[in-house]
């Protein structure tokens, strides 16, 4: 007797038999979940994904060039990045990024779970309903959830050697006001979003920490917890200002930002560990800041490098220099953005610091990543022709969206040497080009500016450096 079952097209009888056999091996407790209502929920979930075209969302993965939906630090599936105004980034993402407090997927906890940090206390919460419809907010949120499920969880699982399908979340309530906790239009949007999460992305939370929570938050929490499943509530820990010891039990010191009690600063990225538009800790640049960048060059797999020298003086920068004469080619670009009229009306003040901040904006039209380093050559140190390394090599994905870097430079005469190269085959996770693709040069475009000139050109507030 042939007992082979066609798994791609089983009969109704075969399905029934298989289900009965499976249930016979399960405990009564597990079987209690195998109900008609559970089947209905799965069918509803599947139909929702089809109707909302969730599988068509542009999710950044190693094998494509879609931009990350939100800032990220410490993963290798995609390189570290902030949300910048590239051509593939929607207006809705940029609008919401301005009113959200600042968030970031920031490395992993001790068990391998990804850590997501949100500066919830810095939200411009009254502006969220003005900036976005409910559907727009849903699309933005679903994109983040899909990025978590399709890109971050698989990487964490690979590193941990076991399935990782939950994340640790930290909501930093520093800066929150009573007005934020009582704005009903925004709270209703939050309630709807939590409802969708519990319906379509259940059991994705390992632990949540609400830190720097003021006493007035207790009243709001009584309302918010009524919207949550009891299992979710049991995983939420509300902490005051003395939260560092609790967080450090779950997250290594070197993976926890310094402002939360750890030692990490992510000094290679503007905004550090968690960039925030409301805190103005990085240059939030408009789209025009990435159009017609000052220098355009080509690099290729046969000529994979490009160098550029920028001259500095104690009080001013020399006119834009000429790229070094070299058969190697490359590209980079600087960013700049205009604040909303209320904040941009304040006149920029000069930077008073022994450190000068230089900003590099750069983009690439394709490729699998660009590595950048920066050297400093002092005018008084002629013997050191190679210069001193002040920004070690870091891999970026400018083919996804423009990159903006903040370089700390001594405030004295000298030169900054910017070096770019194509990522080696053992760097990053992007697939290798085939022989034909490898023949196509990569267009690199870049600009270099002082902080003062960037602030003036794009009408920015002075950037707050941690």
TORKOL-4160 file (C-alpha; in steps of 0.2 Angstrom, whole numbers, padded with zeros to 4 digits, m for minus):
466
<pt num="1" X="0000" Y="0000" Z="0000"/>
<pt num="2" X="0007" Y="0017" Z="m0005"/>
<pt num="3" X="0006" Y="0029" Z="0010"/>
<pt num="4" X="0016" Y="0043" Z="0002"/>
<pt num="5" X="0007" Y="0060" Z="0004"/>
<pt num="6" X="0009" Y="0074" Z="m0009"/>
<pt num="7" X="0013" Y="0088" Z="0003"/>
<pt num="8" X="0010" Y="0102" Z="m0010"/>
<pt num="9" X="m0008" Y="0096" Z="m0013"/>
<pt num="10" X="m0014" Y="0085" Z="0001"/>
<pt num="11" X="m0032" Y="0079" Z="0001"/>
<pt num="12" X="m0045" Y="0084" Z="0014"/>
<pt num="13" X="m0044" Y="0067" Z="0022"/>
<pt num="14" X="m0025" Y="0067" Z="0023"/>
<pt num="15" X="m0026" Y="0085" Z="0031"/>
<pt num="16" X="m0038" Y="0078" Z="0044"/>
<pt num="17" X="m0028" Y="0063" Z="0048"/>
<pt num="18" X="m0012" Y="0073" Z="0050"/>
<pt num="19" X="m0020" Y="0086" Z="0061"/>
<pt num="20" X="m0027" Y="0072" Z="0072"/>
<pt num="21" X="m0010" Y="0063" Z="0073"/>
<pt num="22" X="m0002" Y="0079" Z="0078"/>
<pt num="23" X="m0015" Y="0084" Z="0091"/>
<pt num="24" X="m0013" Y="0066" Z="0099"/>
<pt num="25" X="0005" Y="0070" Z="0102"/>
<pt num="26" X="0002" Y="0087" Z="0110"/>
<pt num="27" X="m0003" Y="0091" Z="0128"/>
<pt num="28" X="m0020" Y="0097" Z="0132"/>
<pt num="29" X="m0013" Y="0114" Z="0136"/>
<pt num="30" X="m0006" Y="0116" Z="0119"/>
<pt num="31" X="m0021" Y="0109" Z="0111"/>
<pt num="32" X="m0032" Y="0122" Z="0119"/>
<pt num="33" X="m0023" Y="0135" Z="0107"/>
<pt num="34" X="m0027" Y="0124" Z="0091"/>
<pt num="35" X="m0045" Y="0130" Z="0089"/>
<pt num="36" X="m0056" Y="0137" Z="0075"/>
<pt num="37" X="m0053" Y="0154" Z="0082"/>
<pt num="38" X="m0034" Y="0152" Z="0080"/>
<pt num="39" X="m0036" Y="0146" Z="0062"/>
<pt num="40" X="m0047" Y="0161" Z="0059"/>
<pt num="41" X="m0033" Y="0173" Z="0066"/>
<pt num="42" X="m0020" Y="0165" Z="0055"/>
<pt num="43" X="m0032" Y="0167" Z="0040"/>
<pt num="44" X="m0035" Y="0185" Z="0044"/>
<pt num="45" X="m0017" Y="0189" Z="0046"/>
<pt num="46" X="m0013" Y="0181" Z="0029"/>
<pt num="47" X="m0027" Y="0191" Z="0021"/>
<pt num="48" X="m0021" Y="0207" Z="0029"/>
<pt num="49" X="m0003" Y="0205" Z="0022"/>
<pt num="50" X="m0011" Y="0202" Z="0005"/>
<pt num="51" X="m0023" Y="0217" Z="0006"/>
<pt num="52" X="m0009" Y="0229" Z="0013"/>
<pt num="53" X="0004" Y="0222" Z="0001"/>
<pt num="54" X="0016" Y="0220" Z="0016"/>
<pt num="55" X="0027" Y="0209" Z="0006"/>
<pt num="56" X="0030" Y="0223" Z="m0007"/>
<pt num="57" X="0037" Y="0235" Z="0006"/>
<pt num="58" X="0055" Y="0241" Z="0002"/>
<pt num="59" X="0064" Y="0232" Z="0016"/>
<pt num="60" X="0083" Y="0234" Z="0017"/>
<pt num="61" X="0092" Y="0217" Z="0016"/>
<pt num="62" X="0109" Y="0212" Z="0011"/>
<pt num="63" X="0104" Y="0208" Z="m0007"/>
<pt num="64" X="0095" Y="0224" Z="m0011"/>
<pt num="65" X="0099" Y="0243" Z="m0010"/>
<pt num="66" X="0083" Y="0249" Z="m0001"/>
<pt num="67" X="0088" Y="0261" Z="0013"/>
<pt num="68" X="0086" Y="0257" Z="0031"/>
<pt num="69" X="0069" Y="0263" Z="0038"/>
<pt num="70" X="0077" Y="0270" Z="0054"/>
<pt num="71" X="0094" Y="0273" Z="0062"/>
<pt num="72" X="0104" Y="0257" Z="0066"/>
<pt num="73" X="0121" Y="0253" Z="0074"/>
<pt num="74" X="0131" Y="0237" Z="0076"/>
<pt num="75" X="0124" Y="0225" Z="0063"/>
<pt num="76" X="0132" Y="0218" Z="0048"/>
<pt num="77" X="0117" Y="0214" Z="0037"/>
<pt num="78" X="0117" Y="0232" Z="0034"/>
<pt num="79" X="0130" Y="0245" Z="0038"/>
<pt num="80" X="0127" Y="0258" Z="0052"/>
<pt num="81" X="0116" Y="0272" Z="0046"/>
<pt num="82" X="0105" Y="0287" Z="0050"/>
<pt num="83" X="0089" Y="0291" Z="0041"/>
<pt num="84" X="0094" Y="0303" Z="0027"/>
<pt num="85" X="0084" Y="0311" Z="0013"/>
<pt num="86" X="0089" Y="0299" Z="m0001"/>
<pt num="87" X="0078" Y="0297" Z="m0017"/>
<pt num="88" X="0072" Y="0280" Z="m0010"/>
<pt num="89" X="0066" Y="0288" Z="0007"/>
<pt num="90" X="0048" Y="0293" Z="0007"/>
<pt num="91" X="0042" Y="0311" Z="0012"/>
<pt num="92" X="0032" Y="0302" Z="0026"/>
<pt num="93" X="0047" Y="0294" Z="0034"/>
<pt num="94" X="0056" Y="0311" Z="0034"/>
<pt num="95" X="0042" Y="0320" Z="0041"/>
<pt num="96" X="0039" Y="0307" Z="0055"/>
<pt num="97" X="0058" Y="0307" Z="0059"/>
<pt num="98" X="0057" Y="0326" Z="0063"/>
<pt num="99" X="0043" Y="0324" Z="0076"/>
<pt num="100" X="0048" Y="0307" Z="0083"/>
<pt num="101" X="0060" Y="0309" Z="0098"/>
<pt num="102" X="0074" Y="0299" Z="0090"/>
<pt num="103" X="0076" Y="0280" Z="0089"/>
<pt num="104" X="0089" Y="0267" Z="0084"/>
<pt num="105" X="0092" Y="0248" Z="0083"/>
<pt num="106" X="0107" Y="0248" Z="0094"/>
<pt num="107" X="0117" Y="0231" Z="0095"/>
<pt num="108" X="0111" Y="0216" Z="0106"/>
<pt num="109" X="0108" Y="0211" Z="0123"/>
<pt num="110" X="0118" Y="0197" Z="0133"/>
<pt num="111" X="0106" Y="0184" Z="0126"/>
<pt num="112" X="0108" Y="0190" Z="0108"/>
<pt num="113" X="0091" Y="0199" Z="0106"/>
<pt num="114" X="0092" Y="0215" Z="0096"/>
<pt num="115" X="0090" Y="0231" Z="0107"/>
<pt num="116" X="0079" Y="0245" Z="0101"/>
<pt num="117" X="0080" Y="0262" Z="0109"/>
<pt num="118" X="0067" Y="0276" Z="0108"/>
<pt num="119" X="0069" Y="0294" Z="0115"/>
<pt num="120" X="0050" Y="0294" Z="0119"/>
<pt num="121" X="0051" Y="0309" Z="0130"/>
<pt num="122" X="0058" Y="0320" Z="0116"/>
<pt num="123" X="0043" Y="0317" Z="0104"/>
<pt num="124" X="0034" Y="0332" Z="0097"/>
<pt num="125" X="0018" Y="0322" Z="0100"/>
<pt num="126" X="0006" Y="0336" Z="0096"/>
<pt num="127" X="0013" Y="0337" Z="0078"/>
<pt num="128" X="0012" Y="0318" Z="0074"/>
<pt num="129" X="m0007" Y="0319" Z="0069"/>
<pt num="130" X="m0003" Y="0335" Z="0059"/>
<pt num="131" X="0011" Y="0326" Z="0050"/>
<pt num="132" X="0003" Y="0309" Z="0046"/>
<pt num="133" X="m0013" Y="0300" Z="0043"/>
<pt num="134" X="m0016" Y="0284" Z="0053"/>
<pt num="135" X="m0013" Y="0274" Z="0037"/>
<pt num="136" X="0004" Y="0284" Z="0035"/>
<pt num="137" X="0009" Y="0280" Z="0052"/>
<pt num="138" X="0004" Y="0262" Z="0050"/>
<pt num="139" X="0014" Y="0260" Z="0034"/>
<pt num="140" X="0030" Y="0268" Z="0043"/>
<pt num="141" X="0028" Y="0256" Z="0058"/>
<pt num="142" X="0025" Y="0240" Z="0047"/>
<pt num="143" X="0040" Y="0244" Z="0038"/>
<pt num="144" X="0050" Y="0245" Z="0054"/>
<pt num="145" X="0042" Y="0228" Z="0060"/>
<pt num="146" X="0046" Y="0220" Z="0043"/>
<pt num="147" X="0064" Y="0226" Z="0044"/>
<pt num="148" X="0065" Y="0219" Z="0061"/>
<pt num="149" X="0058" Y="0202" Z="0056"/>
<pt num="150" X="0066" Y="0200" Z="0039"/>
<pt num="151" X="0084" Y="0207" Z="0042"/>
<pt num="152" X="0088" Y="0210" Z="0060"/>
<pt num="153" X="0081" Y="0194" Z="0068"/>
<pt num="154" X="0089" Y="0182" Z="0055"/>
<pt num="155" X="0106" Y="0190" Z="0058"/>
<pt num="156" X="0104" Y="0189" Z="0077"/>
<pt num="157" X="0099" Y="0171" Z="0076"/>
<pt num="158" X="0114" Y="0167" Z="0065"/>
<pt num="159" X="0126" Y="0175" Z="0078"/>
<pt num="160" X="0117" Y="0167" Z="0093"/>
<pt num="161" X="0116" Y="0150" Z="0085"/>
<pt num="162" X="0098" Y="0148" Z="0090"/>
<pt num="163" X="0081" Y="0157" Z="0084"/>
<pt num="164" X="0080" Y="0175" Z="0090"/>
<pt num="165" X="0062" Y="0182" Z="0087"/>
<pt num="166" X="0060" Y="0194" Z="0100"/>
<pt num="167" X="0068" Y="0211" Z="0104"/>
<pt num="168" X="0072" Y="0221" Z="0119"/>
<pt num="169" X="0065" Y="0239" Z="0119"/>
<pt num="170" X="0070" Y="0254" Z="0129"/>
<pt num="171" X="0059" Y="0269" Z="0130"/>
<pt num="172" X="0068" Y="0284" Z="0138"/>
<pt num="173" X="0056" Y="0296" Z="0145"/>
<pt num="174" X="0068" Y="0310" Z="0149"/>
<pt num="175" X="0061" Y="0327" Z="0144"/>
<pt num="176" X="0042" Y="0321" Z="0144"/>
<pt num="177" X="0029" Y="0334" Z="0149"/>
<pt num="178" X="0011" Y="0332" Z="0156"/>
<pt num="179" X="0005" Y="0339" Z="0139"/>
<pt num="180" X="0012" Y="0325" Z="0130"/>
<pt num="181" X="0003" Y="0312" Z="0141"/>
<pt num="182" X="m0014" Y="0320" Z="0139"/>
<pt num="183" X="m0014" Y="0324" Z="0120"/>
<pt num="184" X="m0028" Y="0313" Z="0115"/>
<pt num="185" X="m0026" Y="0313" Z="0096"/>
<pt num="186" X="m0009" Y="0306" Z="0097"/>
<pt num="187" X="m0014" Y="0294" Z="0111"/>
<pt num="188" X="m0027" Y="0287" Z="0100"/>
<pt num="189" X="m0015" Y="0284" Z="0086"/>
<pt num="190" X="m0004" Y="0275" Z="0099"/>
<pt num="191" X="m0018" Y="0264" Z="0104"/>
<pt num="192" X="m0022" Y="0259" Z="0086"/>
<pt num="193" X="m0004" Y="0255" Z="0083"/>
<pt num="194" X="m0003" Y="0244" Z="0098"/>
<pt num="195" X="m0018" Y="0235" Z="0093"/>
<pt num="196" X="m0011" Y="0231" Z="0076"/>
<pt num="197" X="0005" Y="0225" Z="0084"/>
<pt num="198" X="m0004" Y="0213" Z="0095"/>
<pt num="199" X="m0014" Y="0207" Z="0081"/>
<pt num="200" X="m0001" Y="0206" Z="0067"/>
<pt num="201" X="0016" Y="0205" Z="0076"/>
<pt num="202" X="0012" Y="0196" Z="0092"/>
<pt num="203" X="0026" Y="0189" Z="0104"/>
<pt num="204" X="0040" Y="0200" Z="0096"/>
<pt num="205" X="0045" Y="0208" Z="0113"/>
<pt num="206" X="0057" Y="0200" Z="0125"/>
<pt num="207" X="0058" Y="0214" Z="0137"/>
<pt num="208" X="0053" Y="0232" Z="0138"/>
<pt num="209" X="0061" Y="0245" Z="0150"/>
<pt num="210" X="0053" Y="0262" Z="0152"/>
<pt num="211" X="0067" Y="0272" Z="0160"/>
<pt num="212" X="0067" Y="0290" Z="0167"/>
<pt num="213" X="0049" Y="0289" Z="0170"/>
<pt num="214" X="0042" Y="0303" Z="0181"/>
<pt num="215" X="0029" Y="0301" Z="0194"/>
<pt num="216" X="0016" Y="0309" Z="0182"/>
<pt num="217" X="0018" Y="0294" Z="0170"/>
<pt num="218" X="0009" Y="0283" Z="0182"/>
<pt num="219" X="m0007" Y="0290" Z="0178"/>
<pt num="220" X="m0004" Y="0288" Z="0159"/>
<pt num="221" X="0002" Y="0270" Z="0162"/>
<pt num="222" X="m0015" Y="0265" Z="0170"/>
<pt num="223" X="m0023" Y="0270" Z="0153"/>
<pt num="224" X="m0010" Y="0262" Z="0142"/>
<pt num="225" X="m0009" Y="0246" Z="0151"/>
<pt num="226" X="m0028" Y="0244" Z="0147"/>
<pt num="227" X="m0024" Y="0242" Z="0129"/>
<pt num="228" X="m0011" Y="0228" Z="0131"/>
<pt num="229" X="m0012" Y="0210" Z="0133"/>
<pt num="230" X="m0008" Y="0204" Z="0151"/>
<pt num="231" X="0007" Y="0194" Z="0144"/>
<pt num="232" X="0014" Y="0210" Z="0136"/>
<pt num="233" X="0012" Y="0219" Z="0153"/>
<pt num="234" X="0021" Y="0206" Z="0162"/>
<pt num="235" X="0037" Y="0210" Z="0152"/>
<pt num="236" X="0037" Y="0229" Z="0155"/>
<pt num="237" X="0048" Y="0236" Z="0168"/>
<pt num="238" X="0045" Y="0254" Z="0173"/>
<pt num="239" X="0061" Y="0262" Z="0180"/>
<pt num="240" X="0066" Y="0280" Z="0187"/>
<pt num="241" X="0082" Y="0288" Z="0185"/>
<pt num="242" X="0092" Y="0274" Z="0194"/>
<pt num="243" X="0090" Y="0262" Z="0180"/>
<pt num="244" X="0108" Y="0258" Z="0174"/>
<pt num="245" X="0110" Y="0243" Z="0185"/>
<pt num="246" X="0094" Y="0235" Z="0179"/>
<pt num="247" X="0099" Y="0238" Z="0161"/>
<pt num="248" X="0116" Y="0232" Z="0163"/>
<pt num="249" X="0110" Y="0215" Z="0170"/>
<pt num="250" X="0102" Y="0213" Z="0152"/>
<pt num="251" X="0114" Y="0222" Z="0141"/>
<pt num="252" X="0133" Y="0223" Z="0140"/>
<pt num="253" X="0141" Y="0239" Z="0146"/>
<pt num="254" X="0149" Y="0241" Z="0129"/>
<pt num="255" X="0132" Y="0239" Z="0120"/>
<pt num="256" X="0123" Y="0251" Z="0131"/>
<pt num="257" X="0123" Y="0270" Z="0127"/>
<pt num="258" X="0132" Y="0281" Z="0139"/>
<pt num="259" X="0117" Y="0292" Z="0142"/>
<pt num="260" X="0108" Y="0276" Z="0148"/>
<pt num="261" X="0122" Y="0270" Z="0160"/>
<pt num="262" X="0134" Y="0261" Z="0148"/>
<pt num="263" X="0150" Y="0265" Z="0139"/>
<pt num="264" X="0145" Y="0265" Z="0121"/>
<pt num="265" X="0145" Y="0282" Z="0112"/>
<pt num="266" X="0145" Y="0277" Z="0093"/>
<pt num="267" X="0157" Y="0292" Z="0090"/>
<pt num="268" X="0159" Y="0287" Z="0072"/>
<pt num="269" X="0141" Y="0292" Z="0068"/>
<pt num="270" X="0133" Y="0310" Z="0069"/>
<pt num="271" X="0121" Y="0309" Z="0084"/>
<pt num="272" X="0130" Y="0295" Z="0092"/>
<pt num="273" X="0121" Y="0280" Z="0098"/>
<pt num="274" X="0103" Y="0288" Z="0096"/>
<pt num="275" X="0102" Y="0302" Z="0084"/>
<pt num="276" X="0087" Y="0314" Z="0088"/>
<pt num="277" X="0080" Y="0329" Z="0077"/>
<pt num="278" X="0072" Y="0337" Z="0093"/>
<pt num="279" X="0088" Y="0336" Z="0102"/>
<pt num="280" X="0097" Y="0343" Z="0087"/>
<pt num="281" X="0112" Y="0331" Z="0090"/>
<pt num="282" X="0116" Y="0329" Z="0071"/>
<pt num="283" X="0113" Y="0338" Z="0055"/>
<pt num="284" X="0095" Y="0334" Z="0049"/>
<pt num="285" X="0098" Y="0339" Z="0030"/>
<pt num="286" X="0085" Y="0342" Z="0017"/>
<pt num="287" X="0084" Y="0333" Z="0000"/>
<pt num="288" X="0093" Y="0347" Z="m0009"/>
<pt num="289" X="0108" Y="0344" Z="0002"/>
<pt num="290" X="0112" Y="0328" Z="m0008"/>
<pt num="291" X="0109" Y="0336" Z="m0025"/>
<pt num="292" X="0124" Y="0341" Z="m0036"/>
<pt num="293" X="0137" Y="0337" Z="m0023"/>
<pt num="294" X="0153" Y="0346" Z="m0026"/>
<pt num="295" X="0164" Y="0332" Z="m0032"/>
<pt num="296" X="0160" Y="0318" Z="m0044"/>
<pt num="297" X="0172" Y="0304" Z="m0047"/>
<pt num="298" X="0172" Y="0286" Z="m0052"/>
<pt num="299" X="0180" Y="0271" Z="m0043"/>
<pt num="300" X="0180" Y="0253" Z="m0049"/>
<pt num="301" X="0186" Y="0235" Z="m0044"/>
<pt num="302" X="0202" Y="0238" Z="m0055"/>
<pt num="303" X="0204" Y="0256" Z="m0047"/>
<pt num="304" X="0195" Y="0254" Z="m0030"/>
<pt num="305" X="0202" Y="0269" Z="m0021"/>
<pt num="306" X="0200" Y="0288" Z="m0021"/>
<pt num="307" X="0208" Y="0302" Z="m0010"/>
<pt num="308" X="0204" Y="0320" Z="m0006"/>
<pt num="309" X="0214" Y="0333" Z="0003"/>
<pt num="310" X="0206" Y="0347" Z="0012"/>
<pt num="311" X="0216" Y="0362" Z="0019"/>
<pt num="312" X="0212" Y="0370" Z="0036"/>
<pt num="313" X="0218" Y="0386" Z="0044"/>
<pt num="314" X="0214" Y="0391" Z="0062"/>
<pt num="315" X="0201" Y="0404" Z="0057"/>
<pt num="316" X="0195" Y="0399" Z="0040"/>
<pt num="317" X="0196" Y="0385" Z="0027"/>
<pt num="318" X="0204" Y="0388" Z="0011"/>
<pt num="319" X="0194" Y="0388" Z="m0005"/>
<pt num="320" X="0188" Y="0370" Z="m0010"/>
<pt num="321" X="0203" Y="0360" Z="m0015"/>
<pt num="322" X="0206" Y="0349" Z="m0030"/>
<pt num="323" X="0206" Y="0330" Z="m0028"/>
<pt num="324" X="0223" Y="0322" Z="m0027"/>
<pt num="325" X="0230" Y="0317" Z="m0044"/>
<pt num="326" X="0228" Y="0298" Z="m0044"/>
<pt num="327" X="0222" Y="0284" Z="m0055"/>
<pt num="328" X="0211" Y="0279" Z="m0041"/>
<pt num="329" X="0193" Y="0286" Z="m0041"/>
<pt num="330" X="0180" Y="0288" Z="m0028"/>
<pt num="331" X="0165" Y="0298" Z="m0022"/>
<pt num="332" X="0157" Y="0306" Z="m0006"/>
<pt num="333" X="0144" Y="0319" Z="m0002"/>
<pt num="334" X="0139" Y="0331" Z="0012"/>
<pt num="335" X="0122" Y="0333" Z="0020"/>
<pt num="336" X="0112" Y="0349" Z="0025"/>
<pt num="337" X="0094" Y="0352" Z="0030"/>
<pt num="338" X="0082" Y="0365" Z="0035"/>
<pt num="339" X="0073" Y="0365" Z="0051"/>
<pt num="340" X="0055" Y="0369" Z="0053"/>
<pt num="341" X="0052" Y="0388" Z="0053"/>
<pt num="342" X="0049" Y="0390" Z="0072"/>
<pt num="343" X="0067" Y="0382" Z="0076"/>
<pt num="344" X="0076" Y="0388" Z="0061"/>
<pt num="345" X="0072" Y="0406" Z="0065"/>
<pt num="346" X="0085" Y="0407" Z="0078"/>
<pt num="347" X="0101" Y="0414" Z="0071"/>
<pt num="348" X="0116" Y="0401" Z="0071"/>
<pt num="349" X="0130" Y="0405" Z="0083"/>
<pt num="350" X="0148" Y="0401" Z="0080"/>
<pt num="351" X="0155" Y="0385" Z="0087"/>
<pt num="352" X="0165" Y="0389" Z="0102"/>
<pt num="353" X="0177" Y="0374" Z="0104"/>
<pt num="354" X="0195" Y="0368" Z="0103"/>
<pt num="355" X="0188" Y="0355" Z="0091"/>
<pt num="356" X="0182" Y="0359" Z="0074"/>
<pt num="357" X="0168" Y="0348" Z="0066"/>
<pt num="358" X="0170" Y="0344" Z="0048"/>
<pt num="359" X="0155" Y="0336" Z="0038"/>
<pt num="360" X="0157" Y="0324" Z="0024"/>
<pt num="361" X="0142" Y="0320" Z="0013"/>
<pt num="362" X="0143" Y="0306" Z="0000"/>
<pt num="363" X="0133" Y="0294" Z="m0011"/>
<pt num="364" X="0136" Y="0280" Z="m0023"/>
<pt num="365" X="0125" Y="0275" Z="m0037"/>
<pt num="366" X="0128" Y="0256" Z="m0034"/>
<pt num="367" X="0140" Y="0244" Z="m0027"/>
<pt num="368" X="0141" Y="0233" Z="m0011"/>
<pt num="369" X="0148" Y="0247" Z="0001"/>
<pt num="370" X="0162" Y="0260" Z="0003"/>
<pt num="371" X="0175" Y="0260" Z="0017"/>
<pt num="372" X="0180" Y="0278" Z="0023"/>
<pt num="373" X="0195" Y="0283" Z="0034"/>
<pt num="374" X="0201" Y="0301" Z="0038"/>
<pt num="375" X="0219" Y="0306" Z="0042"/>
<pt num="376" X="0226" Y="0323" Z="0049"/>
<pt num="377" X="0242" Y="0331" Z="0043"/>
<pt num="378" X="0248" Y="0345" Z="0054"/>
<pt num="379" X="0257" Y="0360" Z="0045"/>
<pt num="380" X="0270" Y="0359" Z="0058"/>
<pt num="381" X="0274" Y="0341" Z="0056"/>
<pt num="382" X="0282" Y="0339" Z="0039"/>
<pt num="383" X="0290" Y="0323" Z="0043"/>
<pt num="384" X="0273" Y="0314" Z="0046"/>
<pt num="385" X="0268" Y="0313" Z="0027"/>
<pt num="386" X="0256" Y="0299" Z="0030"/>
<pt num="387" X="0247" Y="0309" Z="0044"/>
<pt num="388" X="0238" Y="0303" Z="0060"/>
<pt num="389" X="0223" Y="0293" Z="0059"/>
<pt num="390" X="0208" Y="0302" Z="0067"/>
<pt num="391" X="0194" Y="0292" Z="0059"/>
<pt num="392" X="0197" Y="0274" Z="0057"/>
<pt num="393" X="0190" Y="0264" Z="0043"/>
<pt num="394" X="0172" Y="0261" Z="0043"/>
<pt num="395" X="0161" Y="0252" Z="0031"/>
<pt num="396" X="0145" Y="0262" Z="0024"/>
<pt num="397" X="0131" Y="0258" Z="0012"/>
<pt num="398" X="0130" Y="0274" Z="0002"/>
<pt num="399" X="0121" Y="0264" Z="m0012"/>
<pt num="400" X="0106" Y="0264" Z="m0001"/>
<pt num="401" X="0105" Y="0282" Z="0005"/>
<pt num="402" X="0117" Y="0297" Z="0007"/>
<pt num="403" X="0129" Y="0296" Z="0021"/>
<pt num="404" X="0134" Y="0310" Z="0032"/>
<pt num="405" X="0149" Y="0309" Z="0043"/>
<pt num="406" X="0155" Y="0321" Z="0057"/>
<pt num="407" X="0174" Y="0322" Z="0059"/>
<pt num="408" X="0182" Y="0330" Z="0074"/>
<pt num="409" X="0197" Y="0340" Z="0068"/>
<pt num="410" X="0210" Y="0350" Z="0078"/>
<pt num="411" X="0207" Y="0368" Z="0077"/>
<pt num="412" X="0224" Y="0373" Z="0069"/>
<pt num="413" X="0232" Y="0373" Z="0052"/>
<pt num="414" X="0234" Y="0357" Z="0043"/>
<pt num="415" X="0226" Y="0345" Z="0031"/>
<pt num="416" X="0212" Y="0332" Z="0032"/>
<pt num="417" X="0215" Y="0317" Z="0020"/>
<pt num="418" X="0199" Y="0308" Z="0016"/>
<pt num="419" X="0201" Y="0290" Z="0009"/>
<pt num="420" X="0188" Y="0280" Z="0001"/>
<pt num="421" X="0189" Y="0262" Z="m0006"/>
<pt num="422" X="0177" Y="0249" Z="m0012"/>
<pt num="423" X="0173" Y="0236" Z="0001"/>
<pt num="424" X="0183" Y="0220" Z="0000"/>
<pt num="425" X="0174" Y="0203" Z="m0003"/>
<pt num="426" X="0176" Y="0199" Z="0016"/>
<pt num="427" X="0168" Y="0215" Z="0021"/>
<pt num="428" X="0149" Y="0217" Z="0023"/>
<pt num="429" X="0135" Y="0205" Z="0018"/>
<pt num="430" X="0130" Y="0212" Z="0001"/>
<pt num="431" X="0132" Y="0199" Z="m0013"/>
<pt num="432" X="0147" Y="0199" Z="m0024"/>
<pt num="433" X="0144" Y="0207" Z="m0042"/>
<pt num="434" X="0145" Y="0195" Z="m0056"/>
<pt num="435" X="0160" Y="0198" Z="m0069"/>
<pt num="436" X="0149" Y="0209" Z="m0080"/>
<pt num="437" X="0143" Y="0220" Z="m0066"/>
<pt num="438" X="0160" Y="0222" Z="m0059"/>
<pt num="439" X="0165" Y="0231" Z="m0075"/>
<pt num="440" X="0153" Y="0245" Z="m0072"/>
<pt num="441" X="0161" Y="0260" Z="m0063"/>
<pt num="442" X="0154" Y="0266" Z="m0047"/>
<pt num="443" X="0149" Y="0285" Z="m0047"/>
<pt num="444" X="0155" Y="0293" Z="m0031"/>
<pt num="445" X="0149" Y="0310" Z="m0026"/>
<pt num="446" X="0154" Y="0320" Z="m0011"/>
<pt num="447" X="0156" Y="0337" Z="m0003"/>
<pt num="448" X="0166" Y="0343" Z="0013"/>
<pt num="449" X="0160" Y="0357" Z="0023"/>
<pt num="450" X="0164" Y="0365" Z="0040"/>
<pt num="451" X="0150" Y="0365" Z="0053"/>
<pt num="452" X="0148" Y="0384" Z="0051"/>
<pt num="453" X="0146" Y="0383" Z="0032"/>
<pt num="454" X="0134" Y="0369" Z="0033"/>
<pt num="455" X="0123" Y="0377" Z="0046"/>
<pt num="456" X="0123" Y="0393" Z="0036"/>
<pt num="457" X="0119" Y="0385" Z="0019"/>
<pt num="458" X="0105" Y="0375" Z="0025"/>
<pt num="459" X="0098" Y="0386" Z="0039"/>
<pt num="460" X="0102" Y="0374" Z="0053"/>
<pt num="461" X="0102" Y="0377" Z="0072"/>
<pt num="462" X="0120" Y="0375" Z="0079"/>
<pt num="463" X="0122" Y="0356" Z="0081"/>
<pt num="464" X="0123" Y="0350" Z="0099"/>
<pt num="465" X="0138" Y="0339" Z="0101"/>
<pt num="466" X="0138" Y="0327" Z="0116"/>
